[in-house]
Amino acid sequence: MLGIGAGVVIPLASVTGEASVVSNEGLEDFERLTAGWSHMNSVEAFLDLVLLLCFVVGIAFFHTVKSRKRTLDREAHVARKTETEVDSTLQQQHRDASPMSRRSASSEKKAGNGGSPTSTKVDDSHRRYNKQILSCKSFEEVLEIVAIAGSVLNEVNLATAIHRIAKYAKKEAGSVRNSPHWKRFLQRIDASCSRFAAQGLANTMWALATLRIDAAAERAMMDKLCDACLAQIMSFSPQALTNVAWALATLEMDHPALISAIKDRCLESFDSFNQQDFANAAWSLGSLGSFDEGAAKAICSRVLPLLSSFKPQELTNLFWAFAVSKIRDEELMEAVRRVIDADVQAFSSQCLSVLAWSFAKLGSEQDPVCSRLVCGAISRIRFFNPRELSKLLWALATMQHRNDELLDLAASVTAKLADQFSPSELSNAMWAFANFKFSTS
């Protein structure tokens, strides 16, 4: 006898029919058992595989969550740090703008009251609103907070809110102006702007210009803002000063007293200006018609050593101010040529067209810089819009610099964008082609 399995016995010596039957039944039982074991092993292997996969997925998920948490913690830390810094600055502006409150608090302290609890509570409320405004992710959220808070907001909150709205809605100015809360918000600014600190005024002016507010329709409010800026002109930092100048130029505001004060203050502050400040001041004063020989000479003496470090847009804005004011400075022109020659590919299509226009307005003919400007324009021709292209063609024709490769490309772009040209742009482009005796057909 050979024992197999559990209780299954197969007689080896038996040759009888009965024994044979018993033997066959034993074999069938054995086959069923081995099949069962095989099945059980397959199930166990499958379950092991599932468990292994679950383990791997769990580990991966854990690391993903942990990594995401670290990222969120870092972002939250940066956001808290930024909000704290901004809030601290704005609160300082509020204190600077409220001398009566400062004297009142000082008097209370001297009297032994230690300050007013009510005043502290209001300040905490303003800080809380400021943090809510800074945490908003869209201009709609900011306007909603302003609408809900109403008259509770102080001038620091209002300045923060308008700056935040402009930051989020640079390309959606129309949507902001159509908001049901916008008109009421402007009324709040109108009523409070005389109490704004210098930085708050600069931020508000910048924001209103960025949103392309209708200065004529809001003339009363804009005049109040300008008067408030004039009263605090000595408190403006270089950046704040140039931001106000930029806003006046962008909105085409005519406030002679403020414009004159800004120019004088710029002349006094040039030693603390950086490249962007110089460019913005020159562009703004040039746009306002207040960039004269005195300002030009003062700027040139300071920017010439720094010109190679100017960004392309800054250099373009600076040089444009000289051109639009018809102030030709040979030393500056030569320095600009060197910067263009060194890296013309760094200049955008807008910069290339404005620089060409500026050289043409300053009376340059057959200027060697034209070859480099044309080289840059050819490589960027697909980026030119109708205004830029017509300005470039006019400038090259005025300076009598012909380049057939550029003219071929420009003719193709002009034909493609013909319906987008304004009458004056199309007229300038056609005049240039005619001047070169170049057929566009």
Order of alpha helices (4+ residues) and beta strands (2+ residues): beta-beta-alpha-alpha-alpha-alpha-alpha-alpha-alpha-alpha-alpha-alpha-alpha-alpha-alpha-alpha-alpha-alpha-alpha-alpha-alpha-alpha
